[in-house]
Amino acid sequence: MTLTNRWPLARHFLLSEFEEPGTHLVMVHPVLVQALDELREKYGHPIRISSGYRGAQHNADVGGVPNSLHLIGAAADLIETFGTLDLLYECTKQLPQLLVIREVDHLHVEVAANWL
């Protein structure tokens, strides 16, 4: 039997976009989903999630911090697919429910502590 997480989670995202690679396990915070859907509307272009939920082993394998919010489905890494990260970063900063860290090749977003 093949399991699938291809269920619509929000207007612009499927549950599978947040799952851990290889295991297909998924946990996702509802505030993260709502904020990313709002971000997609502001940005006006598709957004690719390169990393959503991570189990402890996967998190360690990719060099994630031990208390990463990826472990509870409250963080995601975003890859820009339209132009540059600049516009996506600026749109993300407009969402009070998210904290954003700009990395070299992606944005790390996580649910702000007061929204957890």
C-alpha positions as CSV (number, residue, x, y, z in Angstrom):
1,M,0.0,0.0,0.0
2,T,1.3,3.4,-0.9
3,L,0.6,6.3,1.5
4,T,0.2,9.8,0.1
5,N,0.1,13.2,1.7
6,R,-1.2,14.9,-1.4
7,W,-4.1,16.4,0.4
8,P,-4.8,20.2,0.1
9,L,-3.7,21.8,3.3
10,A,-4.3,25.4,2.2
11,R,-5.1,27.2,-0.9
12,H,-1.5,27.0,-2.2
13,F,0.0,24.1,-0.4
14,L,-0.3,20.3,-0.1
15,L,0.4,18.3,3.0
16,S,3.2,16.5,1.1
17,E,5.1,19.8,0.8
18,F,5.8,19.7,4.5
19,E,6.7,16.0,4.9
20,E,10.1,14.6,5.8
21,P,11.9,13.2,2.8
22,G,12.0,9.4,2.7
23,T,9.7,8.7,5.6
24,H,6.7,10.8,4.4
25,L,6.1,11.6,8.1
26,V,4.6,15.1,8.5
27,M,3.7,17.4,11.3
28,V,2.9,21.0,10.6
29,H,1.8,23.9,12.8
30,P,-1.5,25.5,11.6
31,V,0.0,29.1,12.0
32,L,2.8,28.1,9.7
33,V,0.4,26.9,7.0
34,Q,-1.8,30.0,7.3
35,A,1.2,32.4,7.2
36,L,2.8,30.6,4.2
37,D,-0.5,30.8,2.3
38,E,-0.7,34.5,3.1
39,L,2.9,34.9,2.0
40,R,2.1,33.2,-1.3
41,E,-0.7,35.7,-1.9
42,K,1.6,38.7,-1.1
43,Y,4.4,37.3,-3.2
44,G,2.2,36.5,-6.2
45,H,4.3,33.5,-7.3
46,P,4.8,29.9,-6.3
47,I,7.0,29.2,-3.3
48,R,8.9,25.9,-2.9
49,I,9.4,24.4,0.5
50,S,12.7,22.7,0.5
51,S,12.5,21.5,4.1
52,G,9.4,21.3,6.4
53,Y,9.0,18.7,9.1
54,R,12.2,16.9,10.2
55,G,12.5,13.9,12.6
56,A,15.4,14.1,15.0
57,Q,17.8,11.9,12.9
58,H,17.1,13.9,9.7
59,N,17.5,17.1,11.5
60,A,20.9,16.0,12.8
61,D,21.9,14.7,9.4
62,V,21.3,18.1,7.8
63,G,23.1,20.0,10.6
64,G,19.9,21.4,12.2
65,V,20.1,22.7,15.7
66,P,18.9,20.3,18.4
67,N,15.9,22.5,19.4
68,S,14.9,23.3,15.8
69,L,11.2,24.2,15.2
70,H,11.4,21.9,12.2
71,L,11.1,19.1,14.8
72,I,7.6,20.2,15.7
73,G,6.5,21.3,12.2
74,A,6.7,25.0,13.1
75,A,9.5,25.9,10.6
76,A,10.2,25.6,6.9
77,D,13.0,26.5,4.5
78,L,11.8,28.3,1.4
79,I,13.5,28.4,-2.0
80,E,12.7,31.2,-4.4
81,T,11.4,30.0,-7.8
82,F,10.6,33.3,-9.5
83,G,13.4,35.9,-9.3
84,T,15.6,36.6,-6.4
85,L,15.2,36.0,-2.6
86,D,15.0,39.7,-2.1
87,L,11.3,40.1,-2.9
88,L,10.3,36.9,-1.1
89,Y,12.3,38.1,2.0
90,E,10.6,41.5,2.0
91,C,7.2,39.9,1.7
92,T,8.0,37.5,4.6
93,K,9.0,40.3,6.9
94,Q,5.5,41.7,6.6
95,L,4.0,38.7,8.4
96,P,4.1,39.2,12.2
97,Q,3.5,35.5,12.9
98,L,6.8,34.5,11.3
99,L,10.4,35.0,12.1
100,V,12.6,34.9,9.0
101,I,16.3,34.2,8.6
102,R,17.9,34.8,5.3
103,E,20.5,32.2,4.4
104,V,22.7,32.1,1.3
105,D,20.3,30.0,-0.9
106,H,17.0,30.0,1.1
107,L,14.9,31.6,3.7
108,H,14.3,29.9,7.0
109,V,10.9,30.8,8.4
110,E,9.5,29.8,11.7
111,V,6.4,30.5,13.8
112,A,7.1,33.4,16.2
113,A,7.1,32.3,19.9
114,N,4.0,34.3,20.7
115,W,2.1,32.4,18.0
116,L,3.2,28.9,19.1
